[in-house]
Amino acid sequence: MRITTWAEYGVICALHLAKRADVPAVTGRDIAAREGLPGDYVEQILLRLRRAGLVSSTRGARGSLFHRQRARGKREAAAGINQRRGTFAFKNFRFGLAIGAALFQVLTVQRHARQTVATQPFGLGGRELSLTASAGIAFDHDRSTSAEVLLRNADTAMYRAKQRGKGRCEIYSEAMRTQARDRIALGSQLERALAKSELALMYQPIVSIHTGRVVAVEALLRWQHPERGLLTPPAFLDVAEETGAIGPIGDWVISTAARTLRELIDDATLERSVTMHVNVSPRQLSDAGFVERTTNTLSAAGVDLRQLVLEFTEATALAGNPAITRSLNALARLDVRLSIDDFGTGYSSLAHLRNFRAAQLKLDGTFIRNVGRDGADDPIVRSIVQLAHSLDMSVVAEWVQSAEQLQRLRLLGCDHAQGNHLCEPTNVSELREFARRAAASERSRHSGGTGAGPLPE
């Protein structure tokens, strides 16, 4: 959309396509003074293109050419004041606004900017690609904030938008600055946590709904934070992804889980057919060395590749990142089993299931919560189970909390179950006890006993 259209909202905008290191920060007030424009109320909008860096890294010189062409086209479309020249900073657009207008007008500008920059697919090297954009807005409420501080605040808001999902806009607040400082501190602590032995694994069994036998175990990461106590992954996983700490932490998780599986098989706690589930993140799968390190780790632990199940989300599989696709394909060729985790929380696209090289689907607890209660979710669960089976995928129901849910899932055709009703995440010692009770219960049922095991009728 052209600047002339934006001007209908009383907004005067200049778009800077510049490397921050090369061009000093400029506010809307600076622009207004230089251009002789009205208005002295200052905003900064920082717009970040998602996947722009991916284009650069995967398309080489042609990707760089794309950036130059893309920047030129958007400069002409969005910065029509003087058609001034500029260079593209690969991922970031910076807007300086000089306005005397209401908040809705600023939001209108950023929305149009994100749509202009990112909504139209484009062709590159015979492929159709698309971008999304996240925007951060900072206001100079008392008209005294320096350009550098204003831009830094917009940057903080923009990264907050990026963290909360693609194609979002966030307005800067002081709480964001505090949260950003906390995240930086948490990142530094997390990088030292592995060396300080503050990380640990807990284990939750996955059982056959029909027999009660333990068929798999999921390794669950925990951080014994020295000040905040026991933390689960949602409290620190995003930070680990941002800092890159997820790489060594993920390698440690796979190594520790593999050694535990080997130990439990060797002492006859688990059968040789039992698999170990480990969650992997997009950054891990994007690492070119991940597959080789994983196979070497399993070999050193004496664990067969088919005994490892790597869980990833729908969003990871559908991200369109070729590095992730290469890793998943390589793992599948090596007979490492793949599982789509939390199915139902993301795209939930049944059509995409046939494109995944996964052996298993894990139904998210949001589907399981009302199963058997009012029957509303039962047809959905049954349809997903039937489709997964038609694609030779087994189905695990997560977050099972009651015997009623378990019984209904059995009738709906689900294969396996996992949740606190069966066994809460626990240490290796208690996992041994659970597995032995489950095995004893199964033997009792086969011999005609009552078999008071972990799957109540």
Secondary structure as UniProt FT lines:
FT   HELIX           3..6
FT   HELIX           7..9
FT   STRAND          12..16
FT   TURN            20..22
FT   HELIX           28..35
FT   STRAND          41..50
FT   HELIX           52..78
FT   TURN            80..82
FT   TURN            90..91
FT   STRAND          92..99
FT   HELIX           103..118
FT   STRAND          122..124
FT   TURN            125..126
FT   STRAND          127..129
FT   STRAND          132..139
FT   TURN            141..142
FT   HELIX           147..163
FT   TURN            166..167
FT   STRAND          169..171
FT   HELIX           174..193
FT   TURN            194..197
FT   STRAND          199..208
FT   TURN            209..211
FT   STRAND          214..225
FT   TURN            226..228
FT   STRAND          229..231
FT   HELIX           233..235
FT   HELIX           237..243
FT   HELIX           246..266
FT   TURN            267..268
FT   TURN            272..273
FT   STRAND          275..279
FT   HELIX           282..286
FT   TURN            288..289
FT   HELIX           290..301
FT   HELIX           305..307
FT   STRAND          308..313
FT   HELIX           314..317
FT   HELIX           322..333
FT   TURN            334..335
FT   STRAND          337..343
FT   HELIX           350..353
FT   TURN            354..355
FT   STRAND          360..363
FT   HELIX           365..368
FT   TURN            369..374
FT   HELIX           378..390
FT   TURN            391..392
FT   STRAND          394..397
FT   HELIX           403..411
FT   TURN            412..413
FT   STRAND          416..417
FT   TURN            420..422
FT   HELIX           428..446
FT   TURN            447..448
//
